[in-house]
Amino acid sequence: MRINKQIMKHYVLTFLAVVILALPGCKQKKPILHEESFLGEWYTIKGDVEAYSFLKDSSSYIFVGTQDMHPVVYGRWKIVKDKFIITMDNGPTTIYSFLLSNDTLTFNKGKEIYTRTIPLEVKYPEIRILKTLAGDFSSMKFTAPQPADLNWGNRIDSTQSIQSVSLKGYSISGVTTLSADAIKEISNYLKEYGFEPDTVYVSKTCNCFRDNNQIVTICTSQGLKSKNDSIFIQITSGLIIK
């Protein structure tokens, strides 16, 4: 079977055009990222502080690292080719390899990881104390914070009348034993953290603590069929909206 020369020529030219168009793509380098791509707040997934703010002033790029919402480190930063360079104020300069993928920034192949996604405890400050308690009392295996109502009593006039108020908050729960004296330990922990016992709201099963406009309650319960001294504990934190 004979093939028309014009048709053959057409196929050859088409093939060559596809190959030529594909070659630049094979040699294409990764896009170079500039400092503007990183401006803003980055929250720590894995690292030494809670968050970094990458900022720009009139002459350079600066950063602030925060812990417990307070600035703890300062310095300058820049990007040179494929390296992220951080210089602490009056301190050392550290050079990082980095990868930016969507909202996640990874340094040195996972040694430090940051995200633009705002953590729950930043959106809802009442969660912060719950996560701290869950971390420091890890043996109780507290659940993750969940939305919850917090019942609290407020003295409303000089006659000592008390009005019950329901606050929206978050809670964690776990299991302990009466013999472990965990309630006392957690209560002392809250006092050291700046909370004071709130004598307005006290019951047989709940203790209440207050720090300015934040309320924390510790409530316990015990199953009727429990064969030992194990108790269920729920810690709830909420903010008084003024």
Contacts in CASP RR format, 6 or more apart in sequence:
PFRMAT RR
TARGET T0000
AUTHOR 0000-0000-0000
METHOD contacts of the structure
MODEL  1
MRINKQIMKHYVLTFLAVVILALPGCKQKKPILHEESFLGEWYTIKGDVE
AYSFLKDSSSYIFVGTQDMHPVVYGRWKIVKDKFIITMDNGPTTIYSFLL
SNDTLTFNKGKEIYTRTIPLEVKYPEIRILKTLAGDFSSMKFTAPQPADL
NWGNRIDSTQSIQSVSLKGYSISGVTTLSADAIKEISNYLKEYGFEPDTV
YVSKTCNCFRDNNQIVTICTSQGLKSKNDSIFIQITSGLIIK
32 81 0 8 1.000
33 79 0 8 1.000
33 100 0 8 1.000
34 79 0 8 1.000
35 54 0 8 1.000
35 56 0 8 1.000
35 61 0 8 1.000
35 77 0 8 1.000
35 78 0 8 1.000
35 79 0 8 1.000
37 100 0 8 1.000
38 54 0 8 1.000
38 79 0 8 1.000
38 100 0 8 1.000
38 105 0 8 1.000
39 54 0 8 1.000
39 55 0 8 1.000
39 56 0 8 1.000
40 53 0 8 1.000
40 54 0 8 1.000
40 55 0 8 1.000
40 116 0 8 1.000
41 51 0 8 1.000
41 52 0 8 1.000
41 53 0 8 1.000
41 116 0 8 1.000
41 118 0 8 1.000
42 51 0 8 1.000
42 52 0 8 1.000
42 53 0 8 1.000
42 54 0 8 1.000
42 105 0 8 1.000
42 114 0 8 1.000
42 115 0 8 1.000
42 116 0 8 1.000
43 50 0 8 1.000
43 51 0 8 1.000
43 114 0 8 1.000
43 115 0 8 1.000
43 116 0 8 1.000
43 117 0 8 1.000
43 118 0 8 1.000
43 119 0 8 1.000
43 122 0 8 1.000
44 50 0 8 1.000
44 51 0 8 1.000
44 52 0 8 1.000
44 112 0 8 1.000
44 113 0 8 1.000
44 114 0 8 1.000
45 104 0 8 1.000
45 113 0 8 1.000
45 114 0 8 1.000
45 115 0 8 1.000
46 110 0 8 1.000
46 111 0 8 1.000
46 112 0 8 1.000
46 113 0 8 1.000
47 112 0 8 1.000
47 113 0 8 1.000
47 114 0 8 1.000
48 112 0 8 1.000
49 65 0 8 1.000
49 66 0 8 1.000
49 67 0 8 1.000
49 72 0 8 1.000
49 73 0 8 1.000
50 65 0 8 1.000
50 66 0 8 1.000
50 67 0 8 1.000
50 68 0 8 1.000
50 69 0 8 1.000
51 65 0 8 1.000
51 66 0 8 1.000
51 114 0 8 1.000
51 122 0 8 1.000
52 63 0 8 1.000
52 64 0 8 1.000
52 65 0 8 1.000
52 66 0 8 1.000
52 114 0 8 1.000
53 63 0 8 1.000
53 64 0 8 1.000
53 65 0 8 1.000
53 66 0 8 1.000
54 61 0 8 1.000
54 63 0 8 1.000
54 77 0 8 1.000
55 61 0 8 1.000
55 62 0 8 1.000
55 63 0 8 1.000
55 64 0 8 1.000
56 62 0 8 1.000
60 76 0 8 1.000
60 78 0 8 1.000
61 76 0 8 1.000
61 77 0 8 1.000
61 78 0 8 1.000
62 74 0 8 1.000
62 75 0 8 1.000
62 76 0 8 1.000
62 77 0 8 1.000
63 73 0 8 1.000
63 74 0 8 1.000
63 75 0 8 1.000
63 76 0 8 1.000
63 77 0 8 1.000
63 86 0 8 1.000
64 71 0 8 1.000
64 73 0 8 1.000
64 74 0 8 1.000
64 75 0 8 1.000
65 71 0 8 1.000
65 72 0 8 1.000
65 73 0 8 1.000
65 74 0 8 1.000
66 72 0 8 1.000
73 88 0 8 1.000
73 89 0 8 1.000
74 88 0 8 1.000
74 89 0 8 1.000
75 86 0 8 1.000
75 87 0 8 1.000
75 88 0 8 1.000
75 89 0 8 1.000
76 86 0 8 1.000
76 87 0 8 1.000
76 89 0 8 1.000
77 84 0 8 1.000
77 85 0 8 1.000
77 86 0 8 1.000
77 87 0 8 1.000
78 85 0 8 1.000
79 85 0 8 1.000
82 97 0 8 1.000
82 98 0 8 1.000
83 95 0 8 1.000
83 96 0 8 1.000
83 97 0 8 1.000
83 98 0 8 1.000
84 95 0 8 1.000
84 96 0 8 1.000
84 97 0 8 1.000
84 98 0 8 1.000
84 107 0 8 1.000
85 93 0 8 1.000
85 94 0 8 1.000
85 95 0 8 1.000
85 96 0 8 1.000
86 93 0 8 1.000
86 94 0 8 1.000
86 96 0 8 1.000
87 93 0 8 1.000
87 94 0 8 1.000
96 107 0 8 1.000
96 108 0 8 1.000
96 112 0 8 1.000
97 107 0 8 1.000
97 108 0 8 1.000
97 109 0 8 1.000
98 105 0 8 1.000
98 106 0 8 1.000
98 107 0 8 1.000
98 108 0 8 1.000
99 105 0 8 1.000
99 106 0 8 1.000
99 109 0 8 1.000
100 106 0 8 1.000
103 115 0 8 1.000
103 116 0 8 1.000
103 117 0 8 1.000
104 113 0 8 1.000
104 114 0 8 1.000
104 115 0 8 1.000
104 116 0 8 1.000
105 113 0 8 1.000
105 114 0 8 1.000
105 115 0 8 1.000
106 112 0 8 1.000
106 113 0 8 1.000
106 114 0 8 1.000
107 113 0 8 1.000
107 114 0 8 1.000
120 127 0 8 1.000
120 145 0 8 1.000
121 127 0 8 1.000
121 128 0 8 1.000
121 131 0 8 1.000
124 169 0 8 1.000
124 170 0 8 1.000
125 214 0 8 1.000
125 239 0 8 1.000
126 169 0 8 1.000
126 170 0 8 1.000
126 214 0 8 1.000
126 237 0 8 1.000
126 238 0 8 1.000
126 239 0 8 1.000
127 145 0 8 1.000
127 170 0 8 1.000
127 237 0 8 1.000
129 190 0 8 1.000
129 193 0 8 1.000
129 214 0 8 1.000
129 216 0 8 1.000
129 237 0 8 1.000
130 142 0 8 1.000
130 145 0 8 1.000
130 170 0 8 1.000
130 171 0 8 1.000
130 172 0 8 1.000
130 235 0 8 1.000
130 237 0 8 1.000
131 145 0 8 1.000
132 193 0 8 1.000
133 142 0 8 1.000
133 172 0 8 1.000
133 186 0 8 1.000
133 189 0 8 1.000
133 235 0 8 1.000
134 140 0 8 1.000
134 142 0 8 1.000
134 172 0 8 1.000
135 142 0 8 1.000
136 189 0 8 1.000
137 182 0 8 1.000
137 185 0 8 1.000
137 186 0 8 1.000
137 189 0 8 1.000
140 174 0 8 1.000
140 175 0 8 1.000
140 176 0 8 1.000
140 182 0 8 1.000
140 233 0 8 1.000
141 174 0 8 1.000
141 175 0 8 1.000
142 172 0 8 1.000
142 173 0 8 1.000
142 174 0 8 1.000
142 235 0 8 1.000
143 172 0 8 1.000
143 173 0 8 1.000
143 174 0 8 1.000
144 172 0 8 1.000
145 170 0 8 1.000
145 171 0 8 1.000
145 172 0 8 1.000
146 170 0 8 1.000
146 171 0 8 1.000
146 172 0 8 1.000
147 168 0 8 1.000
147 169 0 8 1.000
147 170 0 8 1.000
148 169 0 8 1.000
148 170 0 8 1.000
148 171 0 8 1.000
148 234 0 8 1.000
148 236 0 8 1.000
149 166 0 8 1.000
149 167 0 8 1.000
149 168 0 8 1.000
149 169 0 8 1.000
149 236 0 8 1.000
150 166 0 8 1.000
150 167 0 8 1.000
150 168 0 8 1.000
150 169 0 8 1.000
150 171 0 8 1.000
150 215 0 8 1.000
150 217 0 8 1.000
150 236 0 8 1.000
150 237 0 8 1.000
150 238 0 8 1.000
151 164 0 8 1.000
151 165 0 8 1.000
151 166 0 8 1.000
151 167 0 8 1.000
151 201 0 8 1.000
151 217 0 8 1.000
152 164 0 8 1.000
152 165 0 8 1.000
152 166 0 8 1.000
152 167 0 8 1.000
152 198 0 8 1.000
152 201 0 8 1.000
152 208 0 8 1.000
152 215 0 8 1.000
152 217 0 8 1.000
153 162 0 8 1.000
153 163 0 8 1.000
153 164 0 8 1.000
153 165 0 8 1.000
153 200 0 8 1.000
153 201 0 8 1.000
154 162 0 8 1.000
154 163 0 8 1.000
154 164 0 8 1.000
154 165 0 8 1.000
154 200 0 8 1.000
155 161 0 8 1.000
155 162 0 8 1.000
155 200 0 8 1.000
156 162 0 8 1.000
156 163 0 8 1.000
162 200 0 8 1.000
165 240 0 8 1.000
167 215 0 8 1.000
167 238 0 8 1.000
167 239 0 8 1.000
167 240 0 8 1.000
168 238 0 8 1.000
169 236 0 8 1.000
169 237 0 8 1.000
169 238 0 8 1.000
169 239 0 8 1.000
170 236 0 8 1.000
170 237 0 8 1.000
170 238 0 8 1.000
171 234 0 8 1.000
171 235 0 8 1.000
171 236 0 8 1.000
171 237 0 8 1.000
172 234 0 8 1.000
172 235 0 8 1.000
173 232 0 8 1.000
173 233 0 8 1.000
173 234 0 8 1.000
173 235 0 8 1.000
174 232 0 8 1.000
174 233 0 8 1.000
174 234 0 8 1.000
175 230 0 8 1.000
175 231 0 8 1.000
175 232 0 8 1.000
175 233 0 8 1.000
176 182 0 8 1.000
176 183 0 8 1.000
176 230 0 8 1.000
176 231 0 8 1.000
176 233 0 8 1.000
177 228 0 8 1.000
177 229 0 8 1.000
177 230 0 8 1.000
177 231 0 8 1.000
178 229 0 8 1.000
178 231 0 8 1.000
179 229 0 8 1.000
182 233 0 8 1.000
183 207 0 8 1.000
183 218 0 8 1.000
183 220 0 8 1.000
183 233 0 8 1.000
186 218 0 8 1.000
186 235 0 8 1.000
187 197 0 8 1.000
187 207 0 8 1.000
187 209 0 8 1.000
187 218 0 8 1.000
190 209 0 8 1.000
190 216 0 8 1.000
191 197 0 8 1.000
191 209 0 8 1.000
193 211 0 8 1.000
194 211 0 8 1.000
195 209 0 8 1.000
195 210 0 8 1.000
195 211 0 8 1.000
195 214 0 8 1.000
195 216 0 8 1.000
196 209 0 8 1.000
196 210 0 8 1.000
196 211 0 8 1.000
197 207 0 8 1.000
197 208 0 8 1.000
197 209 0 8 1.000
198 208 0 8 1.000
198 209 0 8 1.000
198 210 0 8 1.000
198 215 0 8 1.000
200 208 0 8 1.000
201 208 0 8 1.000
201 217 0 8 1.000
202 208 0 8 1.000
205 219 0 8 1.000
205 220 0 8 1.000
205 221 0 8 1.000
206 217 0 8 1.000
206 218 0 8 1.000
206 219 0 8 1.000
206 220 0 8 1.000
207 217 0 8 1.000
207 218 0 8 1.000
207 219 0 8 1.000
208 215 0 8 1.000
208 216 0 8 1.000
208 217 0 8 1.000
208 218 0 8 1.000
209 215 0 8 1.000
209 216 0 8 1.000
209 217 0 8 1.000
209 218 0 8 1.000
210 216 0 8 1.000
213 239 0 8 1.000
213 240 0 8 1.000
213 241 0 8 1.000
213 242 0 8 1.000
214 237 0 8 1.000
214 238 0 8 1.000
214 239 0 8 1.000
214 240 0 8 1.000
215 237 0 8 1.000
215 238 0 8 1.000
215 239 0 8 1.000
215 240 0 8 1.000
216 235 0 8 1.000
216 236 0 8 1.000
216 237 0 8 1.000
216 238 0 8 1.000
217 235 0 8 1.000
217 236 0 8 1.000
218 233 0 8 1.000
218 234 0 8 1.000
218 235 0 8 1.000
219 233 0 8 1.000
219 234 0 8 1.000
219 235 0 8 1.000
219 236 0 8 1.000
220 231 0 8 1.000
220 232 0 8 1.000
220 233 0 8 1.000
220 234 0 8 1.000
221 231 0 8 1.000
221 232 0 8 1.000
221 234 0 8 1.000
222 230 0 8 1.000
222 231 0 8 1.000
222 232 0 8 1.000
223 232 0 8 1.000
END
